[in-house]
């Protein structure tokens, strides 16, 4: 029996996205966790304000409080940014708001606050954090509820393919992305695991680790119409690679030209 070409397999795993829905993704660059640095803390109000002022899109991260409020924060605990040992899911949203960053007096924001601040001025890529045995579906539900009625361009993405799968079933109007890396820190080190994640997720776009580009597989998906974002773009060489291999850089540091 003749085997199917890889392009046919990928077409089955993830049908080509609708360019009318995804077209805005590639018209922007995105500040990774906001435009942070020089006293502006990642995923915090000043970093997002700087991104708005610069006219670039925003990428942010979502953790969940003890009372299931989607909070804009990357880590699973407060050690690095706030100097406390607590895990993020151990504190209520009210307790989160009493915290302050080590480098700034601001407290972490929740997603509703960020959406009100951005108000459609730039697009937002919202990454839901997940890990093994984590109840990620509750986060998906709370993020969907926070986005209800929000008219600005936005998308929700995750390393966890359960996130875009949940959105496909329960919030089909939401643009959904699959984040992927190939190094030893990811979950998709093999071609089989990458295709399995794609099959589960069936995303509208991919956000691919810049260190894994160029990739023949990603180039094939892109040629079939799937938008490709790439992260985290920091150097001149990575900016060139992003221009050649992807549609939307998610950057830190110097604004891409």
Number of C-alpha atoms within 10 A of each C-alpha: 3 4 6 8 8 11 14 10 14 18 13 12 18 19 18 20 18 11 13 7 13 19 13 14 25 14 10 18 23 31 34 26 26 30 32 22 12 8 10 18 22 24 25 24 22 19 23 28 19 16 23 20 11 12 16 23 28 28 25 24 24 24 24 26 21 16 12 17 22 27 25 26 26 19 15 16 18 18 14 12 17 17 13 12 10 13 14 21 18 14 16 15 21 12 12 20 14 10 16 15 17 14 11 14 9 16 16 23 18 22 23 17 15 19 18 10 14 18 14 14 15 17 23 24 24 22 26 24 21 20 10 7 6 10 10 19 15 14 23 22 18 16 22 17 14 17 16 10 8 14 10 15 19 22 20 23 25 23 25 23 22 19 27 29 22 18 23 18 9 13 17 12 11 18 22 28 30 28 22 25 21 18 13 8 8 11 15 18 14 11 11 10 13 16 17 15 22 20 19 18 25 24 27 26 26 25 24 25 19 24 16 13 20 15 13 10 16 19 16 14 21 18 12 15 18 24 25 25 27 30 24 21 26 17 14 11 9 19 21 13 18 24 13 11 22 24 20 22 31 30 26 20 14 12 15 19 5
